[in-house]
Amino acid sequence: MPIMPSRRAFTTGALAGLAAAALSPVGRARAATPLSFQSIWINDPEFAGYFIAIDKGYYAAEGLDLTYIPGGPDVIPQASLLTGKADIALTSLLETASAVSEKGAPFKIVGAQFQRSPDSIISLEATGITSIKDLVGKTVACPPLNDGTFKIILAANGIAADQVKIVPYAFDPTPLATGQVDAVVDFMTSLPFIVEQTTGKKTSFILFADAGIPYGQDLVTVTEETLATRRADVVAFLRASRKGWDENFTDPVKYAKDFESTWYKGNGYTPEAADFHAKIQVDLIKHPKGVFTMDDEWLAKNLATLEKVGIKASPDLFDTSLLAEI
């Protein structure tokens, strides 16, 4: 079975390694004001809205000369912000909040691409896992960096950690597909389809958000200095990016196909997997008030999740004022 790309989180401790190299920038659109944008993962449908905005000139129309920097397993978006490699980055909530509360990192979250994170507990339908309580007595493969959050989910559902056998997960679908484990913790945007496509076995998943730990993902993050000195550029970025996502929502599969030989080339996805990813993520991103919205309800849920996982955070971690200017 081919091993497809998957997601990997990074701890705040990794910020000490600020020399970690990012991949080479691509996707420059000619315009007046240079602005660099660090992605959080390799190029795939998760970032389609930004690719559309680049290709259709939405950033250029806002007066921005955007340099898009791909992410990957060895790229730490927060480090790109701290070293000045990127002006804007997509980051994860838990790592960003930890960096601010524990290390004093000068970050501000100004928008949320995913209203609900794709983080999930994924299983084969044959295991009969439809709720967190069904994990009792089961073996779950979990990335070490998600171990604490997963145990909090168990506790929130009245399950002791020793009632579930937790083993390390190396982002390889083989153990799940072959029944070596009953479930894995991963993004549901690709793994369920990959397993079904390669084995013919049906899968199911439970979003962390549906298990009592809701939080956003791919958060648009800047430093306090950037926010103070380049506010108009950040607003312009949000406006152009939202326009790209709105265009993507008109036909996600079309753009998945359009980007097969360009943005997605060499990422390991099959065309069918890209189609699945493009469609299934839409409901996690959309908001009635527009992409990137962080309304009061969303903020309350995210702050409550941070408290549950033991991360001290205050509301001023987020700045929603820019969204009103889009």
Secondary structure by P-SEA (a helix, b strand, c coil): ccccbbbbbbccccccccccccccccccccccbbbbbbbcccccccaaaaaaaaaaccccccccbbbbbbbcccccaaaaaaaccccbbbbbaaaaaaaaaccccccccccccccccccccccccccccccccccccbbbbbcccaaaaaaaaaaaacccccccbbbbbcccccccccccccccccccccaaaaaaaaccbbbbbbbccccccccccccccccaaaaaccaaaaaaaaaaaaaaaaaaaacaaaaaaaacccccccccccaaaaaaaacccccccccccccccccaaaaaaaaaaaaaaccccccccccccccccc
